[in-house]
């Protein structure tokens, strides 16, 4: 449910139009909907091997990169931890919710209305997570069931369209000459893959909370859940797109923006009651994408002492929930919703959030090989969930492709924003550079000028939670500095 709830957000209802506009043909459109889950499968295998090494650590990638790259001192947690925090917003689902909510009530979509509704619905969703972990999980589970049923309904409706049981006259029109108009432009292909990856984002969500999975073998549980949810969604997403293509003309899909599902309902059911009420399913899917996992990642960053006031951000008072990370996440979400132009906000945010993560994906794949070698030199047995190198290579190559190709200019009419196509690449690299500068200033320059060293002290909070506090130690001995360094946890504890 955690994985399904995260993946079943705005993606399948909002990105198909952008993807078809990018690739230019229906055939290539479906190819990308098959490639994305394959790349996710590679990542799932990589995460499973990492998790088997550190089964009691929540936080997923933050923890894995910390252990794969222990030196320079504190560099891994700083750069690999703070950068995801800066782009951990829920703006995309909030924006799509706002667009469909306005469509339901026949209210014209304007920048002001979209912004106000997006900010308000995000506040309600975050309140669920902030007030009760139990009830937020129940809300995720309940709405996830509704979202799966919604997709099944879309698939069944598409089958009726293909069977000739609706007023759609030629449902196979878009399937003839499927690769006609295909593009070979690297930027357009990269844009399409970023969007399909966005639709599957969340395949790793359960790894974020693996430390809270109380089964005999948490890694096996989370791995099987990941495989099951990924297979189920890959099938549903593919056939939902078949339904879109069967009912809506190709040009209208390409120009639909984020409203492909609303266009589908109008084509199949006309302008009647059903066409007005069925988009409610889409709105619920966006609202139901309550982020339980990402707030745990922020809390893990705080527990490593990488945020100001780590005790405050790592605490679960007063509701037993990560309240401070939730508030930080809401602030970042509201900031990007308000600052970005409403017209380009959705596509730009997807692109921006993907770029730094692609760097981390590549580092995660390479880091697994490094960690294997380190364990082998230490005389430790291989992980029982060892990922095949083909999966690791697949995960690495997909990241490298998406890091390089967006710099190539897109073909006219195939860009997904109205400004310079590589803006998100520059901003993403700027975020990484900012994190690098923060590390250099805080860990290297200021201690050198002040004659002290940064060392790590572990503190136990009320309730048993552990938090790491980075403190200054003046005139440190060599032993003190060594003890302050992060050592690679190569055991399974």
DRENDO-1510 file (C-alpha; in Angstrom, 1 decimal, always signed):
<recs>
REC; n; res; u; v; w
REC; 1; UNK; +0.0; +0.0; +0.0 .
REC; 2; UNK; +2.9; +2.4; +0.7 .
REC; 3; UNK; +4.3; +1.8; -2.7 .
REC; 4; UNK; +1.0; +1.8; -4.6 .
REC; 5; UNK; -0.1; +4.9; -2.7 .
REC; 6; UNK; +3.0; +6.8; -3.7 .
REC; 7; UNK; +3.0; +5.7; -7.4 .
REC; 8; UNK; -0.7; +6.2; -7.8 .
REC; 9; UNK; -0.6; +9.9; -7.7 .
REC; 10; UNK; -0.8; +12.5; -10.5 .
REC; 11; UNK; +1.4; +10.7; -12.9 .
REC; 12; UNK; -0.9; +8.4; -14.9 .
REC; 13; UNK; -3.5; +11.1; -15.1 .
REC; 14; UNK; -1.2; +14.0; -16.1 .
REC; 15; UNK; +1.9; +12.9; -18.0 .
REC; 16; UNK; +0.7; +10.9; -21.0 .
REC; 17; UNK; +0.0; +14.0; -23.1 .
REC; 18; UNK; +3.5; +15.4; -22.5 .
REC; 19; UNK; +5.1; +12.0; -23.3 .
REC; 20; UNK; +3.2; +11.6; -26.6 .
REC; 21; UNK; +4.0; +15.2; -27.5 .
REC; 22; UNK; +7.7; +14.5; -26.8 .
REC; 23; UNK; +8.1; +11.2; -28.7 .
REC; 24; UNK; +5.8; +12.0; -31.6 .
REC; 25; UNK; +4.3; +8.5; -32.2 .
REC; 26; UNK; +1.9; +6.1; -30.4 .
REC; 27; UNK; +4.3; +3.2; -30.9 .
REC; 28; UNK; +7.2; +4.9; -29.2 .
REC; 29; UNK; +4.8; +6.2; -26.5 .
REC; 30; UNK; +4.1; +2.6; -25.5 .
REC; 31; UNK; +7.7; +1.6; -25.7 .
REC; 32; UNK; +8.5; +4.2; -23.0 .
REC; 33; UNK; +5.7; +2.9; -20.8 .
REC; 34; UNK; +7.5; -0.5; -20.9 .
REC; 35; UNK; +11.0; +0.9; -20.3 .
REC; 36; UNK; +10.2; +2.8; -17.2 .
REC; 37; UNK; +9.2; -0.2; -15.0 .
REC; 38; UNK; +12.3; -2.1; -16.3 .
REC; 39; UNK; +14.5; +0.7; -15.0 .
REC; 40; UNK; +12.6; +0.7; -11.7 .
REC; 41; UNK; +13.1; -3.0; -11.5 .
REC; 42; UNK; +16.9; -2.5; -11.7 .
REC; 43; UNK; +16.6; +0.1; -8.9 .
REC; 44; UNK; +14.5; -2.3; -6.8 .
REC; 45; UNK; +17.2; -5.0; -7.0 .
REC; 46; UNK; +19.9; -2.5; -6.1 .
REC; 47; UNK; +17.9; -1.2; -3.1 .
REC; 48; UNK; +17.2; -4.8; -1.9 .
REC; 49; UNK; +20.9; -5.6; -1.7 .
REC; 50; UNK; +21.6; -2.4; +0.2 .
REC; 51; UNK; +18.7; -3.1; +2.6 .
REC; 52; UNK; +20.0; -6.5; +3.3 .
REC; 53; UNK; +23.2; -4.9; +4.5 .
REC; 54; UNK; +21.4; -2.3; +6.7 .
REC; 55; UNK; +18.0; -3.8; +7.5 .
REC; 56; UNK; +17.3; -1.6; +10.6 .
REC; 57; UNK; +18.0; +1.7; +9.0 .
REC; 58; UNK; +15.1; +3.8; +7.6 .
REC; 59; UNK; +15.8; +6.5; +5.0 .
REC; 60; UNK; +16.8; +4.4; +2.0 .
REC; 61; UNK; +19.1; +6.3; -0.3 .
REC; 62; UNK; +20.3; +8.7; +2.3 .
REC; 63; UNK; +21.6; +5.8; +4.4 .
REC; 64; UNK; +22.9; +3.8; +1.4 .
REC; 65; UNK; +25.0; +6.6; +0.1 .
REC; 66; UNK; +26.2; +7.5; +3.5 .
REC; 67; UNK; +27.7; +3.9; +3.9 .
REC; 68; UNK; +28.9; +3.7; +0.3 .
REC; 69; UNK; +30.9; +7.0; +0.5 .
REC; 70; UNK; +32.1; +7.4; +4.1 .
REC; 71; UNK; +34.9; +9.8; +3.1 .
REC; 72; UNK; +35.7; +12.7; +2.9 .
REC; 73; UNK; +34.4; +13.1; +6.4 .
REC; 74; UNK; +30.6; +13.8; +6.5 .
REC; 75; UNK; +30.5; +14.5; +2.7 .
REC; 76; UNK; +28.0; +11.8; +2.0 .
REC; 77; UNK; +25.3; +12.8; +4.4 .
REC; 78; UNK; +25.8; +16.5; +3.6 .
REC; 79; UNK; +25.5; +16.4; -0.2 .
REC; 80; UNK; +23.4; +13.3; -0.5 .
REC; 81; UNK; +21.2; +14.2; +2.4 .
REC; 82; UNK; +20.5; +17.9; +2.1 .
REC; 83; UNK; +20.0; +18.1; -1.6 .
REC; 84; UNK; +16.9; +15.7; -1.6 .
REC; 85; UNK; +15.5; +17.8; +1.3 .
REC; 86; UNK; +15.7; +20.9; -0.9 .
REC; 87; UNK; +13.6; +19.3; -3.6 .
REC; 88; UNK; +11.3; +17.2; -1.4 .
REC; 89; UNK; +8.0; +18.9; -2.2 .
REC; 90; UNK; +4.5; +17.7; -3.1 .
REC; 91; UNK; +3.7; +20.4; -5.5 .
REC; 92; UNK; +3.0; +18.3; -8.6 .
REC; 93; UNK; +0.1; +16.3; -7.0 .
REC; 94; UNK; -1.3; +19.5; -5.5 .
REC; 95; UNK; -1.2; +21.3; -8.9 .
REC; 96; UNK; -2.9; +18.5; -10.7 .
REC; 97; UNK; -5.5; +18.2; -7.9 .
REC; 98; UNK; -6.2; +21.9; -8.4 .
REC; 99; UNK; -6.6; +21.6; -12.2 .
REC; 100; UNK; -9.0; +18.7; -12.0 .
REC; 101; UNK; -11.0; +20.3; -9.1 .
REC; 102; UNK; -11.5; +23.4; -11.2 .
REC; 103; UNK; -12.5; +21.2; -14.2 .
REC; 104; UNK; -15.1; +19.3; -12.2 .
REC; 105; UNK; -16.9; +22.6; -11.4 .
REC; 106; UNK; -16.5; +24.1; -14.9 .
REC; 107; UNK; -14.4; +26.9; -13.4 .
REC; 108; UNK; -11.7; +28.3; -15.8 .
REC; 109; UNK; -8.2; +27.4; -14.7 .
REC; 110; UNK; -6.2; +30.6; -13.9 .
REC; 111; UNK; -2.8; +30.9; -12.2 .
REC; 112; UNK; -4.3; +32.4; -9.1 .
REC; 113; UNK; -7.0; +29.8; -8.7 .
REC; 114; UNK; -4.6; +27.0; -9.3 .
REC; 115; UNK; -2.1; +28.3; -6.8 .
REC; 116; UNK; -4.7; +28.9; -4.0 .
REC; 117; UNK; -6.3; +25.4; -4.3 .
REC; 118; UNK; -2.9; +23.7; -4.6 .
REC; 119; UNK; -1.6; +25.4; -1.4 .
REC; 120; UNK; -4.9; +24.6; +0.5 .
REC; 121; UNK; -5.1; +20.9; -0.5 .
REC; 122; UNK; -1.4; +20.4; +0.3 .
REC; 123; UNK; -2.1; +21.8; +3.8 .
REC; 124; UNK; -4.9; +19.3; +4.4 .
REC; 125; UNK; -2.8; +16.4; +3.2 .
REC; 126; UNK; +0.2; +17.3; +5.3 .
REC; 127; UNK; -2.1; +17.7; +8.4 .
REC; 128; UNK; -3.0; +14.0; +8.1 .
REC; 129; UNK; +0.7; +13.0; +8.3 .
REC; 130; UNK; +1.5; +15.5; +11.0 .
REC; 131; UNK; -1.4; +14.6; +13.4 .
REC; 132; UNK; -1.3; +10.8; +13.3 .
REC; 133; UNK; +0.8; +8.1; +11.7 .
REC; 134; UNK; -1.9; +5.5; +12.2 .
REC; 135; UNK; -4.6; +7.5; +10.6 .
REC; 136; UNK; -2.4; +8.8; +7.8 .
REC; 137; UNK; -1.5; +5.2; +6.9 .
REC; 138; UNK; -5.2; +4.3; +7.1 .
REC; 139; UNK; -6.0; +7.2; +4.8 .
REC; 140; UNK; -3.3; +6.0; +2.4 .
REC; 141; UNK; -4.6; +2.4; +2.4 .
REC; 142; UNK; -8.3; +3.5; +1.9 .
REC; 143; UNK; -7.5; +5.9; -0.9 .
REC; 144; UNK; -5.0; +3.5; -2.5 .
REC; 145; UNK; -7.8; +0.9; -2.8 .
REC; 146; UNK; -10.0; +3.6; -4.5 .
REC; 147; UNK; -7.2; +4.5; -6.8 .
REC; 148; UNK; -6.6; +0.9; -7.9 .
REC; 149; UNK; -10.3; +0.5; -8.5 .
REC; 150; UNK; -10.3; +3.8; -10.5 .
REC; 151; UNK; -7.5; +2.4; -12.8 .
REC; 152; UNK; -9.4; -0.9; -13.2 .
REC; 153; UNK; -12.5; +1.2; -14.2 .
REC; 154; UNK; -10.4; +3.0; -16.8 .
REC; 155; UNK; -9.0; -0.2; -18.2 .
REC; 156; UNK; -12.5; -1.7; -18.4 .
REC; 157; UNK; -13.8; +1.4; -20.1 .
REC; 158; UNK; -11.0; +1.2; -22.6 .
REC; 159; UNK; -11.9; -2.4; -23.3 .
REC; 160; UNK; -15.5; -1.3; -24.1 .
REC; 161; UNK; -14.2; +1.4; -26.4 .
REC; 162; UNK; -12.0; -1.1; -28.3 .
REC; 163; UNK; -15.0; -3.6; -28.4 .
REC; 164; UNK; -17.2; -1.0; -30.1 .
REC; 165; UNK; -19.6; -0.7; -27.3 .
REC; 166; UNK; -19.3; +3.1; -27.1 .
REC; 167; UNK; -20.0; +5.9; -29.5 .
REC; 168; UNK; -16.3; +6.1; -30.4 .
REC; 169; UNK; -16.4; +5.3; -34.2 .
REC; 170; UNK; -12.9; +4.1; -34.9 .
REC; 171; UNK; -11.1; +3.2; -31.7 .
REC; 172; UNK; -8.2; +1.7; -33.7 .
REC; 173; UNK; -7.4; +4.8; -35.7 .
REC; 174; UNK; -4.4; +5.8; -33.5 .
REC; 175; UNK; -2.9; +2.3; -33.6 .
REC; 176; UNK; -2.4; +2.3; -37.4 .
REC; 177; UNK; +1.1; +3.1; -38.4 .
REC; 178; UNK; +2.1; +3.3; -34.8 .
REC; 179; UNK; +5.7; +4.6; -35.3 .
REC; 180; UNK; +4.8; +7.3; -37.8 .
REC; 181; UNK; +6.1; +10.6; -36.6 .
REC; 182; UNK; +8.6; +9.1; -34.1 .
REC; 183; UNK; +11.4; +11.4; -33.0 .
REC; 184; UNK; +15.1; +10.6; -32.5 .
REC; 185; UNK; +15.9; +13.8; -30.7 .
REC; 186; UNK; +17.8; +12.9; -27.5 .
REC; 187; UNK; +16.2; +15.8; -25.5 .
REC; 188; UNK; +12.7; +14.7; -26.4 .
REC; 189; UNK; +13.4; +11.1; -25.6 .
REC; 190; UNK; +14.9; +12.1; -22.3 .
REC; 191; UNK; +11.9; +14.3; -21.5 .
REC; 192; UNK; +9.5; +11.4; -22.2 .
REC; 193; UNK; +11.6; +9.0; -20.0 .
REC; 194; UNK; +11.7; +11.5; -17.1 .
REC; 195; UNK; +7.9; +11.7; -17.2 .
REC; 196; UNK; +7.3; +8.0; -17.3 .
REC; 197; UNK; +9.8; +7.6; -14.5 .
REC; 198; UNK; +7.8; +10.2; -12.6 .
REC; 199; UNK; +4.6; +8.0; -13.0 .
REC; 200; UNK; +6.5; +5.1; -11.3 .
REC; 201; UNK; +8.2; +7.2; -8.7 .
REC; 202; UNK; +7.5; +5.6; -5.3 .
REC; 203; UNK; +8.5; +2.0; -6.2 .
REC; 204; UNK; +11.1; +2.4; -3.4 .
REC; 205; UNK; +8.8; +4.0; -0.8 .
REC; 206; UNK; +8.6; +1.1; +1.6 .
REC; 207; UNK; +12.5; +1.1; +1.8 .
REC; 208; UNK; +12.2; +4.5; +3.4 .
REC; 209; UNK; +10.5; +3.0; +6.4 .
REC; 210; UNK; +12.1; -0.4; +6.5 .
REC; 211; UNK; +13.3; +0.1; +10.1 .
REC; 212; UNK; +9.6; +0.3; +11.1 .
REC; 213; UNK; +8.6; -3.0; +9.3 .
REC; 214; UNK; +8.2; -5.5; +12.1 .
REC; 215; UNK; +8.3; -8.9; +10.4 .
REC; 216; UNK; +10.7; -11.8; +10.7 .
REC; 217; UNK; +12.5; -10.7; +7.6 .
REC; 218; UNK; +11.8; -7.0; +6.8 .
REC; 219; UNK; +14.0; -7.0; +3.7 .
REC; 220; UNK; +12.2; -10.0; +2.1 .
REC; 221; UNK; +8.8; -8.4; +3.0 .
REC; 222; UNK; +9.7; -5.0; +1.4 .
REC; 223; UNK; +11.3; -6.6; -1.6 .
REC; 224; UNK; +8.3; -8.8; -2.4 .
REC; 225; UNK; +6.0; -5.8; -1.8 .
REC; 226; UNK; +8.1; -3.8; -4.2 .
REC; 227; UNK; +8.0; -6.4; -7.0 .
REC; 228; UNK; +4.3; -7.0; -6.6 .
REC; 229; UNK; +3.3; -3.3; -6.6 .
REC; 230; UNK; +5.6; -2.6; -9.6 .
REC; 231; UNK; +4.2; -5.4; -11.7 .
REC; 232; UNK; +0.6; -4.5; -10.8 .
REC; 233; UNK; +1.1; -0.8; -11.7 .
REC; 234; UNK; +3.1; -1.6; -14.9 .
REC; 235; UNK; +0.2; -3.6; -16.2 .
REC; 236; UNK; -2.5; -1.1; -15.1 .
REC; 237; UNK; -0.6; +1.9; -16.5 .
REC; 238; UNK; +0.0; +0.3; -19.8 .
REC; 239; UNK; -3.7; -0.6; -20.4 .
REC; 240; UNK; -4.9; +2.7; -19.1 .
REC; 241; UNK; -2.8; +4.3; -21.8 .
REC; 242; UNK; -4.3; +1.9; -24.3 .
REC; 243; UNK; -7.7; +3.3; -23.2 .
REC; 244; UNK; -6.5; +6.9; -23.7 .
REC; 245; UNK; -5.2; +6.2; -27.2 .
REC; 246; UNK; -8.3; +4.3; -28.2 .
REC; 247; UNK; -10.7; +7.0; -27.2 .
REC; 248; UNK; -8.9; +10.3; -27.8 .
REC; 249; UNK; -7.4; +11.5; -31.1 .
REC; 250; UNK; -3.6; +11.7; -31.2 .
REC; 251; UNK; -3.4; +15.4; -31.6 .
REC; 252; UNK; -5.7; +16.1; -28.7 .
REC; 253; UNK; -3.7; +13.8; -26.4 .
REC; 254; UNK; -0.5; +15.7; -27.4 .
REC; 255; UNK; -2.1; +19.0; -26.5 .
REC; 256; UNK; -4.0; +17.9; -23.4 .
REC; 257; UNK; -1.3; +19.0; -20.9 .
REC; 258; UNK; -2.2; +17.5; -17.5 .
REC; 259; UNK; -5.9; +17.0; -18.3 .
REC; 260; UNK; -5.8; +13.8; -20.4 .
REC; 261; UNK; -8.1; +11.9; -18.0 .
REC; 262; UNK; -10.7; +14.6; -18.2 .
REC; 263; UNK; -10.5; +14.6; -22.0 .
REC; 264; UNK; -10.9; +10.8; -22.0 .
REC; 265; UNK; -14.1; +11.0; -19.9 .
REC; 266; UNK; -15.5; +13.7; -22.1 .
REC; 267; UNK; -14.8; +11.7; -25.2 .
REC; 268; UNK; -16.4; +8.5; -23.9 .
REC; 269; UNK; -19.3; +9.9; -21.8 .
REC; 270; UNK; -20.0; +13.2; -23.5 .
REC; 271; UNK; -20.8; +16.2; -21.5 .
REC; 272; UNK; -23.1; +14.5; -19.1 .
REC; 273; UNK; -23.1; +13.7; -15.4 .
REC; 274; UNK; -20.4; +11.0; -15.7 .
REC; 275; UNK; -17.9; +13.2; -17.5 .
REC; 276; UNK; -18.3; +15.8; -14.7 .
REC; 277; UNK; -18.0; +13.4; -11.7 .
REC; 278; UNK; -15.5; +10.8; -12.8 .
REC; 279; UNK; -12.6; +13.3; -12.6 .
REC; 280; UNK; -13.2; +13.2; -8.9 .
REC; 281; UNK; -11.3; +9.9; -9.0 .
REC; 282; UNK; -8.3; +11.7; -10.3 .
REC; 283; UNK; -8.5; +14.4; -7.7 .
REC; 284; UNK; -8.7; +11.7; -5.0 .
REC; 285; UNK; -5.7; +10.0; -6.4 .
REC; 286; UNK; -3.6; +13.2; -6.1 .
REC; 287; UNK; -4.9; +13.9; -2.6 .
REC; 288; UNK; -4.3; +10.3; -1.5 .
REC; 289; UNK; -0.6; +10.6; -2.4 .
REC; 290; UNK; +0.2; +11.4; +1.2 .
REC; 291; UNK; +3.9; +11.2; +1.6 .
REC; 292; UNK; +4.7; +9.1; +4.7 .
REC; 293; UNK; +8.1; +8.0; +3.5 .
REC; 294; UNK; +9.8; +11.3; +2.5 .
REC; 295; UNK; +9.2; +12.8; +5.9 .
REC; 296; UNK; +11.1; +9.8; +7.4 .
REC; 297; UNK; +13.9; +10.6; +5.1 .
REC; 298; UNK; +14.1; +14.2; +6.4 .
REC; 299; UNK; +14.0; +12.9; +10.0 .
REC; 300; UNK; +16.9; +10.5; +9.2 .
REC; 301; UNK; +18.9; +13.5; +7.8 .
REC; 302; UNK; +18.2; +15.3; +11.1 .
REC; 303; UNK; +19.2; +12.2; +13.1 .
REC; 304; UNK; +22.6; +12.4; +11.4 .
REC; 305; UNK; +23.0; +15.9; +12.6 .
REC; 306; UNK; +22.9; +17.5; +9.2 .
REC; 307; UNK; +20.0; +20.0; +9.9 .
REC; 308; UNK; +20.1; +22.9; +12.4 .
REC; 309; UNK; +18.5; +21.9; +15.7 .
REC; 310; UNK; +18.7; +18.1; +15.0 .
REC; 311; UNK; +16.9; +17.3; +18.3 .
REC; 312; UNK; +13.9; +19.3; +17.1 .
REC; 313; UNK; +13.7; +17.7; +13.7 .
REC; 314; UNK; +14.4; +14.2; +14.9 .
REC; 315; UNK; +11.8; +14.4; +17.7 .
REC; 316; UNK; +8.3; +12.8; +17.3 .
REC; 317; UNK; +6.6; +15.0; +19.9 .
REC; 318; UNK; +3.8; +15.8; +20.5 .
REC; 319; UNK; +1.8; +13.4; +18.2 .
REC; 320; UNK; +4.3; +10.6; +17.7 .
REC; 321; UNK; +4.9; +11.8; +14.1 .
REC; 322; UNK; +7.8; +13.6; +12.4 .
REC; 323; UNK; +6.0; +17.0; +12.8 .
REC; 324; UNK; +9.0; +19.2; +12.1 .
REC; 325; UNK; +10.0; +17.5; +8.8 .
REC; 326; UNK; +6.3; +17.7; +7.7 .
REC; 327; UNK; +6.2; +21.4; +8.3 .
REC; 328; UNK; +9.5; +21.9; +6.5 .
REC; 329; UNK; +8.2; +19.9; +3.5 .
REC; 330; UNK; +5.0; +22.0; +3.5 .
REC; 331; UNK; +7.0; +25.2; +3.5 .
REC; 332; UNK; +9.2; +24.0; +0.5 .
REC; 333; UNK; +6.0; +22.9; -1.4 .
REC; 334; UNK; +4.2; +26.2; -0.9 .
REC; 335; UNK; +7.4; +28.1; -1.9 .
REC; 336; UNK; +7.7; +26.4; -5.3 .
REC; 337; UNK; +4.0; +26.6; -6.0 .
REC; 338; UNK; +3.9; +30.3; -5.4 .
REC; 339; UNK; +7.3; +31.2; -7.1 .
REC; 340; UNK; +7.0; +29.3; -10.3 .
REC; 341; UNK; +4.7; +30.4; -13.3 .
REC; 342; UNK; +1.6; +28.3; -13.1 .
REC; 343; UNK; +1.7; +27.4; -16.8 .
REC; 344; UNK; +5.1; +25.7; -16.5 .
REC; 345; UNK; +5.1; +24.7; -12.8 .
REC; 346; UNK; +4.1; +21.0; -13.3 .
REC; 347; UNK; +6.6; +20.0; -16.0 .
REC; 348; UNK; +9.4; +22.1; -14.5 .
REC; 349; UNK; +9.0; +20.6; -11.1 .
REC; 350; UNK; +9.0; +17.1; -12.4 .
REC; 351; UNK; +12.2; +17.8; -14.4 .
REC; 352; UNK; +13.9; +19.6; -11.5 .
REC; 353; UNK; +13.2; +17.0; -8.9 .
REC; 354; UNK; +14.5; +14.3; -11.2 .
REC; 355; UNK; +17.9; +15.8; -12.0 .
REC; 356; UNK; +19.7; +15.8; -8.7 .
REC; 357; UNK; +18.1; +12.4; -8.0 .
REC; 358; UNK; +19.7; +11.0; -11.2 .
REC; 359; UNK; +23.1; +11.9; -9.8 .
REC; 360; UNK; +22.3; +10.0; -6.6 .
REC; 361; UNK; +20.9; +7.1; -8.6 .
REC; 362; UNK; +24.2; +6.8; -10.5 .
REC; 363; UNK; +26.2; +7.2; -7.3 .
REC; 364; UNK; +24.0; +4.5; -5.6 .
REC; 365; UNK; +24.7; +2.0; -8.4 .
REC; 366; UNK; +28.5; +2.6; -8.4 .
REC; 367; UNK; +28.5; +2.7; -4.6 .
REC; 368; UNK; +27.0; -0.8; -4.5 .
REC; 369; UNK; +30.0; -2.2; -6.4 .
REC; 370; UNK; +32.3; -0.3; -4.0 .
REC; 371; UNK; +30.6; -1.6; -1.0 .
REC; 372; UNK; +30.7; -5.2; -2.3 .
REC; 373; UNK; +34.5; -4.8; -2.7 .
REC; 374; UNK; +34.9; -3.4; +0.8 .
REC; 375; UNK; +32.9; -6.3; +2.3 .
REC; 376; UNK; +34.9; -8.8; +0.3 .
REC; 377; UNK; +38.2; -7.3; +1.6 .
REC; 378; UNK; +36.7; -7.5; +5.1 .
REC; 379; UNK; +36.0; -11.2; +4.7 .
REC; 380; UNK; +32.2; -10.8; +4.9 .
REC; 381; UNK; +29.8; -13.1; +2.9 .
REC; 382; UNK; +27.9; -11.7; +0.0 .
REC; 383; UNK; +24.4; -10.4; +0.6 .
REC; 384; UNK; +21.7; -12.9; +0.2 .
REC; 385; UNK; +19.8; -10.4; -1.9 .
REC; 386; UNK; +22.7; -9.7; -4.2 .
REC; 387; UNK; +21.6; -7.8; -7.3 .
REC; 388; UNK; +22.7; -9.1; -10.7 .
REC; 389; UNK; +25.1; -6.8; -12.4 .
REC; 390; UNK; +22.7; -6.5; -15.3 .
REC; 391; UNK; +20.2; -4.8; -12.9 .
REC; 392; UNK; +22.9; -2.5; -11.5 .
REC; 393; UNK; +24.1; -1.6; -15.0 .
REC; 394; UNK; +20.6; -0.9; -16.2 .
REC; 395; UNK; +19.9; +1.4; -13.2 .
REC; 396; UNK; +23.3; +3.2; -13.9 .
REC; 397; UNK; +22.8; +3.6; -17.6 .
REC; 398; UNK; +19.3; +5.0; -17.3 .
REC; 399; UNK; +20.6; +7.7; -14.9 .
REC; 400; UNK; +23.6; +8.6; -17.1 .
REC; 401; UNK; +21.4; +8.9; -20.2 .
REC; 402; UNK; +19.0; +11.2; -18.4 .
REC; 403; UNK; +21.8; +13.3; -17.1 .
REC; 404; UNK; +23.4; +13.9; -20.5 .
REC; 405; UNK; +20.6; +14.0; -23.1 .
REC; 406; UNK; +18.5; +16.9; -21.7 .
REC; 407; UNK; +21.3; +19.4; -22.7 .
REC; 408; UNK; +20.6; +18.7; -26.3 .
REC; 409; UNK; +18.0; +21.3; -27.7 .
REC; 410; UNK; +14.6; +19.8; -28.4 .
REC; 411; UNK; +12.8; +19.9; -31.7 .
REC; 412; UNK; +10.5; +22.8; -32.3 .
REC; 413; UNK; +7.1; +22.1; -30.6 .
REC; 414; UNK; +8.4; +19.2; -28.5 .
REC; 415; UNK; +9.7; +21.2; -25.5 .
REC; 416; UNK; +7.7; +20.9; -22.2 .
REC; 417; UNK; +8.4; +24.4; -20.9 .
REC; 418; UNK; +8.2; +27.9; -22.4 .
REC; 419; UNK; +11.7; +28.9; -21.3 .
REC; 420; UNK; +15.2; +27.5; -22.0 .
REC; 421; UNK; +15.0; +23.7; -22.1 .
REC; 422; UNK; +18.0; +23.0; -19.8 .
REC; 423; UNK; +17.0; +25.4; -17.0 .
REC; 424; UNK; +16.1; +22.6; -14.7 .
REC; 425; UNK; +19.6; +21.0; -15.3 .
REC; 426; UNK; +21.3; +24.2; -14.3 .
REC; 427; UNK; +19.1; +24.6; -11.2 .
REC; 428; UNK; +19.6; +21.0; -10.3 .
REC; 429; UNK; +23.4; +21.3; -10.6 .
REC; 430; UNK; +23.2; +24.5; -8.7 .
REC; 431; UNK; +21.5; +22.8; -5.8 .
REC; 432; UNK; +24.2; +20.2; -5.7 .
REC; 433; UNK; +26.9; +22.9; -5.8 .
REC; 434; UNK; +25.2; +24.8; -3.0 .
REC; 435; UNK; +25.3; +21.6; -0.9 .
REC; 436; UNK; +29.0; +21.1; -1.8 .
REC; 437; UNK; +29.7; +24.7; -0.8 .
REC; 438; UNK; +27.9; +24.3; +2.5 .
REC; 439; UNK; +29.9; +21.2; +3.2 .
REC; 440; UNK; +33.2; +22.9; +2.3 .
REC; 441; UNK; +32.4; +26.0; +4.4 .
REC; 442; UNK; +31.0; +24.2; +7.5 .
REC; 443; UNK; +33.3; +21.1; +7.7 .
REC; 444; UNK; +36.6; +22.4; +6.2 .
REC; 445; UNK; +37.0; +26.2; +6.2 .
REC; 446; UNK; +35.4; +27.3; +9.4 .
REC; 447; UNK; +37.1; +24.6; +11.5 .
REC; 448; UNK; +40.4; +25.5; +10.0 .
REC; 449; UNK; +40.0; +29.2; +10.7 .
REC; 450; UNK; +38.6; +28.5; +14.2 .
REC; 451; UNK; +41.1; +25.8; +15.3 .
REC; 452; UNK; +38.6; +23.1; +16.0 .
REC; 453; UNK; +37.3; +19.9; +14.4 .
REC; 454; UNK; +33.8; +18.7; +13.8 .
REC; 455; UNK; +33.1; +15.5; +15.7 .
REC; 456; UNK; +29.9; +13.4; +15.9 .
REC; 457; UNK; +28.2; +12.7; +19.2 .
REC; 458; UNK; +25.3; +10.3; +19.5 .
REC; 459; UNK; +22.4; +11.3; +21.8 .
REC; 460; UNK; +19.4; +9.2; +22.8 .
REC; 461; UNK; +16.1; +11.0; +22.9 .
REC; 462; UNK; +13.0; +10.3; +25.1 .
REC; 463; UNK; +11.3; +7.2; +23.6 .
REC; 464; UNK; +14.6; +5.6; +22.5 .
REC; 465; UNK; +15.2; +7.6; +19.3 .
REC; 466; UNK; +18.9; +8.3; +18.5 .
REC; 467; UNK; +20.1; +11.5; +17.0 .
REC; 468; UNK; +23.6; +12.5; +16.0 .
REC; 469; UNK; +24.9; +15.9; +16.9 .
REC; 470; UNK; +27.9; +17.4; +15.1 .
REC; 471; UNK; +29.8; +19.5; +17.6 .
REC; 472; UNK; +33.0; +21.5; +17.7 .
REC; 473; UNK; +36.0; +20.1; +19.5 .
REC; 474; UNK; +38.9; +22.5; +20.1 .
REC; 475; UNK; +42.5; +21.2; +20.0 .
REC; 476; UNK; +41.4; +17.7; +19.1 .
REC; 477; UNK; +43.7; +14.8; +19.2 .
REC; 478; UNK; +44.2; +12.5; +16.2 .
REC; 479; UNK; +42.1; +9.9; +17.9 .
REC; 480; UNK; +39.3; +12.4; +18.5 .
REC; 481; UNK; +39.2; +13.3; +14.8 .
REC; 482; UNK; +39.2; +9.6; +13.8 .
REC; 483; UNK; +36.4; +8.9; +16.1 .
REC; 484; UNK; +34.4; +11.7; +14.6 .
REC; 485; UNK; +34.8; +10.4; +11.1 .
REC; 486; UNK; +32.0; +8.4; +9.7 .
REC; 487; UNK; +33.1; +4.8; +9.4 .
REC; 488; UNK; +31.6; +2.5; +6.8 .
REC; 489; UNK; +29.1; +0.1; +8.4 .
REC; 490; UNK; +30.1; -3.0; +6.5 .
REC; 491; UNK; +28.4; -5.4; +8.8 .
REC; 492; UNK; +24.7; -6.2; +8.8 .
REC; 493; UNK; +24.0; -4.5; +12.1 .
</recs>
